[in-house]
Amino acid sequence: MEVKKRKMAMVANRVRMEDEDAMDVVFWLNQPVAERIKAVTTLRRRYFTWLHGSFPDKIAKAVNKRKFDV
């Protein structure tokens, strides 16, 4: 997995915290779109499963409506 190798290299090279954010942005922008979507989907699924215990087959669509005073 490339992410683990990159993180290990950052630890080995003692990357400063303020430089890490910029390096993360560059790393993810260099990834193909499909890989970025795959990573976000995996993180979302893991977080939702951790939070609620399981991931639903269908996610309900939530729509918020608000009147604007014109």
mmCIF file of the N, C-alpha and C atoms, coordinates in Angstrom:
data_MODEL
# 
_entry.id   MODEL 
# 
loop_
_atom_site.group_PDB 
_atom_site.id 
_atom_site.type_symbol 
_atom_site.label_atom_id 
_atom_site.label_alt_id 
_atom_site.label_comp_id 
_atom_site.label_asym_id 
_atom_site.label_entity_id 
_atom_site.label_seq_id 
_atom_site.pdbx_PDB_ins_code 
_atom_site.Cartn_x 
_atom_site.Cartn_y 
_atom_site.Cartn_z 
_atom_site.occupancy 
_atom_site.B_iso_or_equiv 
_atom_site.pdbx_formal_charge 
_atom_site.auth_seq_id 
_atom_site.auth_comp_id 
_atom_site.auth_asym_id 
_atom_site.auth_atom_id 
_atom_site.pdbx_PDB_model_num 
ATOM 1   N N  . MET A 1 1  ? 0.835   -1.172 0.000   1.00 0.00 ? 1  MET A N  1 
ATOM 2   C CA . MET A 1 1  ? 0.000   0.000  0.000   1.00 0.00 ? 1  MET A CA 1 
ATOM 3   C C  . MET A 1 1  ? 0.890   1.249  0.000   1.00 0.00 ? 1  MET A C  1 
ATOM 4   N N  . GLU A 1 2  ? 0.684   2.149  -0.919  1.00 0.00 ? 2  GLU A N  1 
ATOM 5   C CA . GLU A 1 2  ? 1.519   3.326  -1.053  1.00 0.00 ? 2  GLU A CA 1 
ATOM 6   C C  . GLU A 1 2  ? 1.425   4.276  0.126   1.00 0.00 ? 2  GLU A C  1 
ATOM 7   N N  . VAL A 1 3  ? 0.268   4.402  0.716   1.00 0.00 ? 3  VAL A N  1 
ATOM 8   C CA . VAL A 1 3  ? 0.075   5.348  1.818   1.00 0.00 ? 3  VAL A CA 1 
ATOM 9   C C  . VAL A 1 3  ? 0.979   4.978  2.987   1.00 0.00 ? 3  VAL A C  1 
ATOM 10  N N  . LYS A 1 4  ? 1.049   3.693  3.336   1.00 0.00 ? 4  LYS A N  1 
ATOM 11  C CA . LYS A 1 4  ? 1.888   3.250  4.448   1.00 0.00 ? 4  LYS A CA 1 
ATOM 12  C C  . LYS A 1 4  ? 3.354   3.517  4.154   1.00 0.00 ? 4  LYS A C  1 
ATOM 13  N N  . LYS A 1 5  ? 3.794   3.246  2.923   1.00 0.00 ? 5  LYS A N  1 
ATOM 14  C CA . LYS A 1 5  ? 5.187   3.490  2.563   1.00 0.00 ? 5  LYS A CA 1 
ATOM 15  C C  . LYS A 1 5  ? 5.519   4.967  2.679   1.00 0.00 ? 5  LYS A C  1 
ATOM 16  N N  . ARG A 1 6  ? 4.591   5.813  2.243   1.00 0.00 ? 6  ARG A N  1 
ATOM 17  C CA . ARG A 1 6  ? 4.820   7.248  2.294   1.00 0.00 ? 6  ARG A CA 1 
ATOM 18  C C  . ARG A 1 6  ? 4.887   7.735  3.738   1.00 0.00 ? 6  ARG A C  1 
ATOM 19  N N  . LYS A 1 7  ? 3.982   7.242  4.583   1.00 0.00 ? 7  LYS A N  1 
ATOM 20  C CA . LYS A 1 7  ? 3.994   7.630  5.994   1.00 0.00 ? 7  LYS A CA 1 
ATOM 21  C C  . LYS A 1 7  ? 5.284   7.164  6.666   1.00 0.00 ? 7  LYS A C  1 
ATOM 22  N N  . MET A 1 8  ? 5.734   5.951  6.340   1.00 0.00 ? 8  MET A N  1 
ATOM 23  C CA . MET A 1 8  ? 6.979   5.448  6.914   1.00 0.00 ? 8  MET A CA 1 
ATOM 24  C C  . MET A 1 8  ? 8.157   6.303  6.467   1.00 0.00 ? 8  MET A C  1 
ATOM 25  N N  . ALA A 1 9  ? 8.152   6.724  5.214   1.00 0.00 ? 9  ALA A N  1 
ATOM 26  C CA . ALA A 1 9  ? 9.221   7.575  4.716   1.00 0.00 ? 9  ALA A CA 1 
ATOM 27  C C  . ALA A 1 9  ? 9.205   8.930  5.417   1.00 0.00 ? 9  ALA A C  1 
ATOM 28  N N  . MET A 1 10 ? 8.012   9.444  5.704   1.00 0.00 ? 10 MET A N  1 
ATOM 29  C CA . MET A 1 10 ? 7.904   10.730 6.397   1.00 0.00 ? 10 MET A CA 1 
ATOM 30  C C  . MET A 1 10 ? 8.467   10.616 7.810   1.00 0.00 ? 10 MET A C  1 
ATOM 31  N N  . VAL A 1 11 ? 8.212   9.506  8.491   1.00 0.00 ? 11 VAL A N  1 
ATOM 32  C CA . VAL A 1 11 ? 8.740   9.302  9.840   1.00 0.00 ? 11 VAL A CA 1 
ATOM 33  C C  . VAL A 1 11 ? 10.248  9.144  9.783   1.00 0.00 ? 11 VAL A C  1 
ATOM 34  N N  . ALA A 1 12 ? 10.726  8.362  8.828   1.00 0.00 ? 12 ALA A N  1 
ATOM 35  C CA . ALA A 1 12 ? 12.169  8.133  8.706   1.00 0.00 ? 12 ALA A CA 1 
ATOM 36  C C  . ALA A 1 12 ? 12.914  9.422  8.368   1.00 0.00 ? 12 ALA A C  1 
ATOM 37  N N  . ASN A 1 13 ? 12.288  10.275 7.579   1.00 0.00 ? 13 ASN A N  1 
ATOM 38  C CA . ASN A 1 13 ? 12.937  11.524 7.176   1.00 0.00 ? 13 ASN A CA 1 
ATOM 39  C C  . ASN A 1 13 ? 12.607  12.685 8.105   1.00 0.00 ? 13 ASN A C  1 
ATOM 40  N N  . ARG A 1 14 ? 11.856  12.421 9.159   1.00 0.00 ? 14 ARG A N  1 
ATOM 41  C CA . ARG A 1 14 ? 11.479  13.426 10.163  1.00 0.00 ? 14 ARG A CA 1 
ATOM 42  C C  . ARG A 1 14 ? 10.858  14.669 9.527   1.00 0.00 ? 14 ARG A C  1 
ATOM 43  N N  . VAL A 1 15 ? 9.746   14.467 8.871   1.00 0.00 ? 15 VAL A N  1 
ATOM 44  C CA . VAL A 1 15 ? 9.024   15.559 8.223   1.00 0.00 ? 15 VAL A CA 1 
ATOM 45  C C  . VAL A 1 15 ? 8.345   16.397 9.299   1.00 0.00 ? 15 VAL A C  1 
ATOM 46  N N  . ARG A 1 16 ? 8.491   17.707 9.184   1.00 0.00 ? 16 ARG A N  1 
ATOM 47  C CA . ARG A 1 16 ? 7.856   18.611 10.152  1.00 0.00 ? 16 ARG A CA 1 
ATOM 48  C C  . ARG A 1 16 ? 6.349   18.612 9.953   1.00 0.00 ? 16 ARG A C  1 
ATOM 49  N N  . MET A 1 17 ? 5.611   18.850 11.025  1.00 0.00 ? 17 MET A N  1 
ATOM 50  C CA . MET A 1 17 ? 4.155   18.799 11.001  1.00 0.00 ? 17 MET A CA 1 
ATOM 51  C C  . MET A 1 17 ? 3.575   19.792 9.995   1.00 0.00 ? 17 MET A C  1 
ATOM 52  N N  . GLU A 1 18 ? 4.104   21.003 9.919   1.00 0.00 ? 18 GLU A N  1 
ATOM 53  C CA . GLU A 1 18 ? 3.556   21.997 8.992   1.00 0.00 ? 18 GLU A CA 1 
ATOM 54  C C  . GLU A 1 18 ? 3.793   21.623 7.527   1.00 0.00 ? 18 GLU A C  1 
ATOM 55  N N  . ASP A 1 19 ? 4.832   20.837 7.265   1.00 0.00 ? 19 ASP A N  1 
ATOM 56  C CA . ASP A 1 19 ? 5.093   20.385 5.897   1.00 0.00 ? 19 ASP A CA 1 
ATOM 57  C C  . ASP A 1 19 ? 4.242   19.172 5.530   1.00 0.00 ? 19 ASP A C  1 
ATOM 58  N N  . GLU A 1 20 ? 3.785   18.453 6.540   1.00 0.00 ? 20 GLU A N  1 
ATOM 59  C CA . GLU A 1 20 ? 3.035   17.220 6.292   1.00 0.00 ? 20 GLU A CA 1 
ATOM 60  C C  . GLU A 1 20 ? 1.731   17.490 5.558   1.00 0.00 ? 20 GLU A C  1 
ATOM 61  N N  . ASP A 1 21 ? 1.001   18.543 5.939   1.00 0.00 ? 21 ASP A N  1 
ATOM 62  C CA . ASP A 1 21 ? -0.271  18.847 5.287   1.00 0.00 ? 21 ASP A CA 1 
ATOM 63  C C  . ASP A 1 21 ? -0.085  19.120 3.799   1.00 0.00 ? 21 ASP A C  1 
ATOM 64  N N  . ALA A 1 22 ? 0.913   19.913 3.456   1.00 0.00 ? 22 ALA A N  1 
ATOM 65  C CA . ALA A 1 22 ? 1.172   20.224 2.047   1.00 0.00 ? 22 ALA A CA 1 
ATOM 66  C C  . ALA A 1 22 ? 1.561   18.960 1.282   1.00 0.00 ? 22 ALA A C  1 
ATOM 67  N N  . MET A 1 23 ? 2.337   18.096 1.928   1.00 0.00 ? 23 MET A N  1 
ATOM 68  C CA . MET A 1 23 ? 2.750   16.846 1.273   1.00 0.00 ? 23 MET A CA 1 
ATOM 69  C C  . MET A 1 23 ? 1.546   15.930 1.066   1.00 0.00 ? 23 MET A C  1 
ATOM 70  N N  . ASP A 1 24 ? 0.629   15.909 2.031   1.00 0.00 ? 24 ASP A N  1 
ATOM 71  C CA . ASP A 1 24 ? -0.579  15.095 1.888   1.00 0.00 ? 24 ASP A CA 1 
ATOM 72  C C  . ASP A 1 24 ? -1.423  15.570 0.712   1.00 0.00 ? 24 ASP A C  1 
ATOM 73  N N  . VAL A 1 25 ? -1.583  16.884 0.587   1.00 0.00 ? 25 VAL A N  1 
ATOM 74  C CA . VAL A 1 25 ? -2.375  17.440 -0.514  1.00 0.00 ? 25 VAL A CA 1 
ATOM 75  C C  . VAL A 1 25 ? -1.745  17.069 -1.845  1.00 0.00 ? 25 VAL A C  1 
ATOM 76  N N  . VAL A 1 26 ? -0.449  17.238 -1.964  1.00 0.00 ? 26 VAL A N  1 
ATOM 77  C CA . VAL A 1 26 ? 0.243   16.911 -3.217  1.00 0.00 ? 26 VAL A CA 1 
ATOM 78  C C  . VAL A 1 26 ? 0.112   15.419 -3.519  1.00 0.00 ? 26 VAL A C  1 
ATOM 79  N N  . PHE A 1 27 ? 0.276   14.594 -2.477  1.00 0.00 ? 27 PHE A N  1 
ATOM 80  C CA . PHE A 1 27 ? 0.170   13.147 -2.666  1.00 0.00 ? 27 PHE A CA 1 
ATOM 81  C C  . PHE A 1 27 ? -1.195  12.759 -3.225  1.00 0.00 ? 27 PHE A C  1 
ATOM 82  N N  . TRP A 1 28 ? -2.282  13.273 -2.591  1.00 0.00 ? 28 TRP A N  1 
ATOM 83  C CA . TRP A 1 28 ? -3.618  12.881 -3.025  1.00 0.00 ? 28 TRP A CA 1 
ATOM 84  C C  . TRP A 1 28 ? -3.992  13.484 -4.370  1.00 0.00 ? 28 TRP A C  1 
ATOM 85  N N  . LEU A 1 29 ? -3.487  14.660 -4.691  1.00 0.00 ? 29 LEU A N  1 
ATOM 86  C CA . LEU A 1 29 ? -3.773  15.240 -6.007  1.00 0.00 ? 29 LEU A CA 1 
ATOM 87  C C  . LEU A 1 29 ? -3.053  14.490 -7.118  1.00 0.00 ? 29 LEU A C  1 
ATOM 88  N N  . ASN A 1 30 ? -1.961  13.820 -6.776  1.00 0.00 ? 30 ASN A N  1 
ATOM 89  C CA . ASN A 1 30 ? -1.234  13.027 -7.769  1.00 0.00 ? 30 ASN A CA 1 
ATOM 90  C C  . ASN A 1 30 ? -1.855  11.652 -7.993  1.00 0.00 ? 30 ASN A C  1 
ATOM 91  N N  . GLN A 1 31 ? -2.774  11.258 -7.123  1.00 0.00 ? 31 GLN A N  1 
ATOM 92  C CA . GLN A 1 31 ? -3.444  9.965  -7.277  1.00 0.00 ? 31 GLN A CA 1 
ATOM 93  C C  . GLN A 1 31 ? -4.535  10.071 -8.338  1.00 0.00 ? 31 GLN A C  1 
ATOM 94  N N  . PRO A 1 32 ? -4.802  8.989  -9.055  1.00 0.00 ? 32 PRO A N  1 
ATOM 95  C CA . PRO A 1 32 ? -5.915  9.000  -10.013 1.00 0.00 ? 32 PRO A CA 1 
ATOM 96  C C  . PRO A 1 32 ? -7.244  9.227  -9.277  1.00 0.00 ? 32 PRO A C  1 
ATOM 97  N N  . VAL A 1 33 ? -8.204  9.787  -9.979  1.00 0.00 ? 33 VAL A N  1 
ATOM 98  C CA . VAL A 1 33 ? -9.505  10.097 -9.384  1.00 0.00 ? 33 VAL A CA 1 
ATOM 99  C C  . VAL A 1 33 ? -10.143 8.844  -8.795  1.00 0.00 ? 33 VAL A C  1 
ATOM 100 N N  . ALA A 1 34 ? -10.041 7.730  -9.490  1.00 0.00 ? 34 ALA A N  1 
ATOM 101 C CA . ALA A 1 34 ? -10.641 6.483  -9.002  1.00 0.00 ? 34 ALA A CA 1 
ATOM 102 C C  . ALA A 1 34 ? -10.050 6.081  -7.651  1.00 0.00 ? 34 ALA A C  1 
ATOM 103 N N  . GLU A 1 35 ? -8.746  6.277  -7.458  1.00 0.00 ? 35 GLU A N  1 
ATOM 104 C CA . GLU A 1 35 ? -8.104  5.943  -6.188  1.00 0.00 ? 35 GLU A CA 1 
ATOM 105 C C  . GLU A 1 35 ? -8.574  6.869  -5.075  1.00 0.00 ? 35 GLU A C  1 
ATOM 106 N N  . ARG A 1 36 ? -8.747  8.154  -5.396  1.00 0.00 ? 36 ARG A N  1 
ATOM 107 C CA . ARG A 1 36 ? -9.225  9.107  -4.388  1.00 0.00 ? 36 ARG A CA 1 
ATOM 108 C C  . ARG A 1 36 ? -10.637 8.756  -3.945  1.00 0.00 ? 36 ARG A C  1 
ATOM 109 N N  . ILE A 1 37 ? -11.491 8.445  -4.906  1.00 0.00 ? 37 ILE A N  1 
ATOM 110 C CA . ILE A 1 37 ? -12.878 8.073  -4.583  1.00 0.00 ? 37 ILE A CA 1 
ATOM 111 C C  . ILE A 1 37 ? -12.900 6.788  -3.768  1.00 0.00 ? 37 ILE A C  1 
ATOM 112 N N  . LYS A 1 38 ? -12.068 5.830  -4.132  1.00 0.00 ? 38 LYS A N  1 
ATOM 113 C CA . LYS A 1 38 ? -11.988 4.564  -3.407  1.00 0.00 ? 38 LYS A CA 1 
ATOM 114 C C  . LYS A 1 38 ? -11.567 4.798  -1.954  1.00 0.00 ? 38 LYS A C  1 
ATOM 115 N N  . ALA A 1 39 ? -10.581 5.657  -1.729  1.00 0.00 ? 39 ALA A N  1 
ATOM 116 C CA . ALA A 1 39 ? -10.104 5.944  -0.379  1.00 0.00 ? 39 ALA A CA 1 
ATOM 117 C C  . ALA A 1 39 ? -11.184 6.641  0.443   1.00 0.00 ? 39 ALA A C  1 
ATOM 118 N N  . VAL A 1 40 ? -11.865 7.610  -0.138  1.00 0.00 ? 40 VAL A N  1 
ATOM 119 C CA . VAL A 1 40 ? -12.925 8.329  0.580   1.00 0.00 ? 40 VAL A CA 1 
ATOM 120 C C  . VAL A 1 40 ? -14.073 7.385  0.916   1.00 0.00 ? 40 VAL A C  1 
ATOM 121 N N  . THR A 1 41 ? -14.451 6.532  -0.020  1.00 0.00 ? 41 THR A N  1 
ATOM 122 C CA . THR A 1 41 ? -15.536 5.573  0.210   1.00 0.00 ? 41 THR A CA 1 
ATOM 123 C C  . THR A 1 41 ? -15.165 4.611  1.335   1.00 0.00 ? 41 THR A C  1 
ATOM 124 N N  . THR A 1 42 ? -13.943 4.122  1.326   1.00 0.00 ? 42 THR A N  1 
ATOM 125 C CA . THR A 1 42 ? -13.494 3.206  2.368   1.00 0.00 ? 42 THR A CA 1 
ATOM 126 C C  . THR A 1 42 ? -13.513 3.885  3.734   1.00 0.00 ? 42 THR A C  1 
ATOM 127 N N  . LEU A 1 43 ? -13.003 5.115  3.800   1.00 0.00 ? 43 LEU A N  1 
ATOM 128 C CA . LEU A 1 43 ? -13.000 5.840  5.073   1.00 0.00 ? 43 LEU A CA 1 
ATOM 129 C C  . LEU A 1 43 ? -14.415 6.112  5.563   1.00 0.00 ? 43 LEU A C  1 
ATOM 130 N N  . ARG A 1 44 ? -15.288 6.487  4.654   1.00 0.00 ? 44 ARG A N  1 
ATOM 131 C CA . ARG A 1 44 ? -16.680 6.761  5.031   1.00 0.00 ? 44 ARG A CA 1 
ATOM 132 C C  . ARG A 1 44 ? -17.335 5.493  5.559   1.00 0.00 ? 44 ARG A C  1 
ATOM 133 N N  . ARG A 1 45 ? -17.138 4.371  4.878   1.00 0.00 ? 45 ARG A N  1 
ATOM 134 C CA . ARG A 1 45 ? -17.732 3.098  5.301   1.00 0.00 ? 45 ARG A CA 1 
ATOM 135 C C  . ARG A 1 45 ? -17.201 2.683  6.677   1.00 0.00 ? 45 ARG A C  1 
ATOM 136 N N  . ARG A 1 46 ? -15.886 2.803  6.875   1.00 0.00 ? 46 ARG A N  1 
ATOM 137 C CA . ARG A 1 46 ? -15.297 2.421  8.165   1.00 0.00 ? 46 ARG A CA 1 
ATOM 138 C C  . ARG A 1 46 ? -15.800 3.317  9.295   1.00 0.00 ? 46 ARG A C  1 
ATOM 139 N N  . TYR A 1 47 ? -15.886 4.626  9.050   1.00 0.00 ? 47 TYR A N  1 
ATOM 140 C CA . TYR A 1 47 ? -16.355 5.544  10.077  1.00 0.00 ? 47 TYR A CA 1 
ATOM 141 C C  . TYR A 1 47 ? -17.816 5.266  10.432  1.00 0.00 ? 47 TYR A C  1 
ATOM 142 N N  . PHE A 1 48 ? -18.658 5.078  9.420   1.00 0.00 ? 48 PHE A N  1 
ATOM 143 C CA . PHE A 1 48 ? -20.078 4.826  9.658   1.00 0.00 ? 48 PHE A CA 1 
ATOM 144 C C  . PHE A 1 48 ? -20.262 3.509  10.412  1.00 0.00 ? 48 PHE A C  1 
ATOM 145 N N  . THR A 1 49 ? -19.494 2.488  10.042  1.00 0.00 ? 49 THR A N  1 
ATOM 146 C CA . THR A 1 49 ? -19.582 1.194  10.711  1.00 0.00 ? 49 THR A CA 1 
ATOM 147 C C  . THR A 1 49 ? -19.121 1.316  12.162  1.00 0.00 ? 49 THR A C  1 
ATOM 148 N N  . TRP A 1 50 ? -18.053 2.059  12.392  1.00 0.00 ? 50 TRP A N  1 
ATOM 149 C CA . TRP A 1 50 ? -17.560 2.262  13.747  1.00 0.00 ? 50 TRP A CA 1 
ATOM 150 C C  . TRP A 1 50 ? -18.596 3.018  14.584  1.00 0.00 ? 50 TRP A C  1 
ATOM 151 N N  . LEU A 1 51 ? -19.227 4.009  13.989  1.00 0.00 ? 51 LEU A N  1 
ATOM 152 C CA . LEU A 1 51 ? -20.174 4.855  14.708  1.00 0.00 ? 51 LEU A CA 1 
ATOM 153 C C  . LEU A 1 51 ? -21.486 4.138  15.006  1.00 0.00 ? 51 LEU A C  1 
ATOM 154 N N  . HIS A 1 52 ? -22.023 3.407  14.024  1.00 0.00 ? 52 HIS A N  1 
ATOM 155 C CA . HIS A 1 52 ? -23.351 2.799  14.149  1.00 0.00 ? 52 HIS A CA 1 
ATOM 156 C C  . HIS A 1 52 ? -23.344 1.279  14.259  1.00 0.00 ? 52 HIS A C  1 
ATOM 157 N N  . GLY A 1 53 ? -22.211 0.650  14.115  1.00 0.00 ? 53 GLY A N  1 
ATOM 158 C CA . GLY A 1 53 ? -22.137 -0.799 14.240  1.00 0.00 ? 53 GLY A CA 1 
ATOM 159 C C  . GLY A 1 53 ? -22.292 -1.553 12.935  1.00 0.00 ? 53 GLY A C  1 
ATOM 160 N N  . SER A 1 54 ? -22.923 -0.943 11.936  1.00 0.00 ? 54 SER A N  1 
ATOM 161 C CA . SER A 1 54 ? -23.066 -1.589 10.630  1.00 0.00 ? 54 SER A CA 1 
ATOM 162 C C  . SER A 1 54 ? -23.282 -0.509 9.573   1.00 0.00 ? 54 SER A C  1 
ATOM 163 N N  . PHE A 1 55 ? -23.103 -0.902 8.335   1.00 0.00 ? 55 PHE A N  1 
ATOM 164 C CA . PHE A 1 55 ? -23.301 0.021  7.228   1.00 0.00 ? 55 PHE A CA 1 
ATOM 165 C C  . PHE A 1 55 ? -24.581 -0.379 6.509   1.00 0.00 ? 55 PHE A C  1 
ATOM 166 N N  . PRO A 1 56 ? -25.523 0.548  6.320   1.00 0.00 ? 56 PRO A N  1 
ATOM 167 C CA . PRO A 1 56 ? -26.810 0.185  5.717   1.00 0.00 ? 56 PRO A CA 1 
ATOM 168 C C  . PRO A 1 56 ? -26.678 -0.132 4.226   1.00 0.00 ? 56 PRO A C  1 
ATOM 169 N N  . ASP A 1 57 ? -27.598 -0.942 3.722   1.00 0.00 ? 57 ASP A N  1 
ATOM 170 C CA . ASP A 1 57 ? -27.626 -1.248 2.290   1.00 0.00 ? 57 ASP A CA 1 
ATOM 171 C C  . ASP A 1 57 ? -27.995 -0.008 1.487   1.00 0.00 ? 57 ASP A C  1 
ATOM 172 N N  . LYS A 1 58 ? -28.924 0.778  2.035   1.00 0.00 ? 58 LYS A N  1 
ATOM 173 C CA . LYS A 1 58 ? -29.346 2.023  1.393   1.00 0.00 ? 58 LYS A CA 1 
ATOM 174 C C  . LYS A 1 58 ? -29.249 3.141  2.416   1.00 0.00 ? 58 LYS A C  1 
ATOM 175 N N  . ILE A 1 59 ? -28.760 4.274  1.980   1.00 0.00 ? 59 ILE A N  1 
ATOM 176 C CA . ILE A 1 59 ? -28.696 5.425  2.863   1.00 0.00 ? 59 ILE A CA 1 
ATOM 177 C C  . ILE A 1 59 ? -29.847 6.350  2.505   1.00 0.00 ? 59 ILE A C  1 
ATOM 178 N N  . ALA A 1 60 ? -30.619 6.725  3.515   1.00 0.00 ? 60 ALA A N  1 
ATOM 179 C CA . ALA A 1 60 ? -31.772 7.593  3.283   1.00 0.00 ? 60 ALA A CA 1 
ATOM 180 C C  . ALA A 1 60 ? -31.307 8.967  2.830   1.00 0.00 ? 60 ALA A C  1 
ATOM 181 N N  . LYS A 1 61 ? -32.040 9.515  1.905   1.00 0.00 ? 61 LYS A N  1 
ATOM 182 C CA . LYS A 1 61 ? -31.712 10.843 1.403   1.00 0.00 ? 61 LYS A CA 1 
ATOM 183 C C  . LYS A 1 61 ? -32.280 11.874 2.376   1.00 0.00 ? 61 LYS A C  1 
ATOM 184 N N  . ALA A 1 62 ? -31.448 12.752 2.839   1.00 0.00 ? 62 ALA A N  1 
ATOM 185 C CA . ALA A 1 62 ? -31.882 13.791 3.770   1.00 0.00 ? 62 ALA A CA 1 
ATOM 186 C C  . ALA A 1 62 ? -31.903 15.128 3.033   1.00 0.00 ? 62 ALA A C  1 
ATOM 187 N N  . VAL A 1 63 ? -33.029 15.791 3.106   1.00 0.00 ? 63 VAL A N  1 
ATOM 188 C CA . VAL A 1 63 ? -33.172 17.075 2.443   1.00 0.00 ? 63 VAL A CA 1 
ATOM 189 C C  . VAL A 1 63 ? -33.576 18.101 3.491   1.00 0.00 ? 63 VAL A C  1 
ATOM 190 N N  . ASN A 1 64 ? -32.855 19.174 3.551   1.00 0.00 ? 64 ASN A N  1 
ATOM 191 C CA . ASN A 1 64 ? -33.187 20.248 4.480   1.00 0.00 ? 64 ASN A CA 1 
ATOM 192 C C  . ASN A 1 64 ? -33.792 21.392 3.677   1.00 0.00 ? 64 ASN A C  1 
ATOM 193 N N  . LYS A 1 65 ? -34.924 21.858 4.153   1.00 0.00 ? 65 LYS A N  1 
ATOM 194 C CA . LYS A 1 65 ? -35.582 22.980 3.490   1.00 0.00 ? 65 LYS A CA 1 
ATOM 195 C C  . LYS A 1 65 ? -35.611 24.165 4.446   1.00 0.00 ? 65 LYS A C  1 
ATOM 196 N N  . ARG A 1 66 ? -35.383 25.344 3.899   1.00 0.00 ? 66 ARG A N  1 
ATOM 197 C CA . ARG A 1 66 ? -35.410 26.539 4.702   1.00 0.00 ? 66 ARG A CA 1 
ATOM 198 C C  . ARG A 1 66 ? -35.974 27.677 3.880   1.00 0.00 ? 66 ARG A C  1 
ATOM 199 N N  . LYS A 1 67 ? -36.896 28.411 4.463   1.00 0.00 ? 67 LYS A N  1 
ATOM 200 C CA . LYS A 1 67 ? -37.468 29.557 3.763   1.00 0.00 ? 67 LYS A CA 1 
ATOM 201 C C  . LYS A 1 67 ? -36.512 30.734 3.851   1.00 0.00 ? 67 LYS A C  1 
ATOM 202 N N  . PHE A 1 68 ? -36.424 31.456 2.774   1.00 0.00 ? 68 PHE A N  1 
ATOM 203 C CA . PHE A 1 68 ? -35.618 32.664 2.757   1.00 0.00 ? 68 PHE A CA 1 
ATOM 204 C C  . PHE A 1 68 ? -36.546 33.858 2.797   1.00 0.00 ? 68 PHE A C  1 
ATOM 205 N N  . ASP A 1 69 ? -36.242 34.782 3.668   1.00 0.00 ? 69 ASP A N  1 
ATOM 206 C CA . ASP A 1 69 ? -37.032 36.012 3.731   1.00 0.00 ? 69 ASP A CA 1 
ATOM 207 C C  . ASP A 1 69 ? -36.525 36.962 2.643   1.00 0.00 ? 69 ASP A C  1 
ATOM 208 N N  . VAL A 1 70 ? -37.408 37.257 1.718   1.00 0.00 ? 70 VAL A N  1 
ATOM 209 C CA . VAL A 1 70 ? -37.006 38.131 0.632   1.00 0.00 ? 70 VAL A CA 1 
ATOM 210 C C  . VAL A 1 70 ? -37.719 39.454 0.726   1.00 0.00 ? 70 VAL A C  1 
# 
